[in-house]
Amino acid sequence: MSRTHAKVVSANDLRAGHTVYLTSNGGWSRYITQAEVITDEAEAQLRLLDAIGHATVVVGAYLVDVEPGSDGPKPVALRERFRAQGPSIHPSKQTARAEARHVSA
């Protein structure tokens, strides 16, 4: 018998591109520790449908398998652990401005 995991809803912030997580009050947080942990599969699907309806705020909403813990939910998949940690590089503003000069509008 396969084991079912708790879920959180993840997406990307439409304006900033950051990974965000649906909170229990229907808002979005950049921190997985603030995500609503959903243990019922039917409820998880309903929360996902609700999140997809936030198309002016987030894009690409989907369910992430997590293990609940005392420090908040921990993603099961390696990819999701990386997403929860945030960007692996942080370009400086100076670098971003220099790169922007090479892009024509």
N, C-alpha and C positions, 0 to 999 in steps of 0.2 A: 504494500500500500504506500502510495507516495505521500510525503509530508507536505502540508500546506503551510505557507508562511504568512505572517502578518504583512500588511501592505501599507505603503504611503503613496500619495499622488505626487509625482514630480513633473515639472515642466521647465520651460525657459521663459524668463521675463522678456516680453516683447520688445521693450525699449532698450534695456541694458544687455540682454543676452545671458544674464546670470542664471544658474540653476536655482530653482525655487521649489518650495514644498508647500502643499496645501495644509493650512492649520485647521484646528477644530472649529474656529469661528468663521471659516470660509475665506480667510485672508491668505496671503502668501508670505513666506519667510525664506530667506537665503540659508537658514540654518535647519538642518535635518532634525536637530534636537527639539525644534518647535513644531515639527510635523505631526499631524494627526495620525496615530497608528490605528489601522483598521484591521480587525481580526475576522470579520464576517465577509465572505466573498461577495455576496449580493450587495452588501453595503459599500464595499470597495468599488464595485461596478457603478453604483449610483453616484458615489463621490467623484469618480472619473468622468461620468457624463456631465455632472455639474461643472467640473473643472474645464472640460472642453467648451462649455458655454461661456467661459471667460476669455473669449478669443481677442478681445481688445486689450487684454492685460498679459496673457501668456499664450505660448504656442507649444505644440508637441507634448501635450499632457499624456502621461501613461502611468501605470502602476509599477511600483518597485517592491520587490520582496525584501523584507527586513526581519531582523531578530530584535524584539524589544529588549531593552537593557536599562540598568539604573541610570546610565548617562544618556539615555535616549535611544532611538532606533539605530541599528547598525545594518547597512545594506549587506545582502548576501553576496551579490555579484561584485567582482573586482571592479568592473567598469563603474558601477554605481558608487563604490567607495571612493574612487577618484573624483567623480562628479560632486560628491558630498564634501570633499576637502577643498574644493574651489580650484581656480586656475593654477596650473603648475608653473606658469611664468607670469610675471607682472611687468609688462613693458612700461618704461618711464614715459612721462608726458612729452619729454623732449624727443624721444624716439618716435612716438606716435605722430607728433607734429611733422617731423622730418619725412616720415612715410606718407603722410597726407599730401605733401607737396607733389608726390609722384602720381597722385590719383586725380584724373580730370573729372569734372562734374558734367 
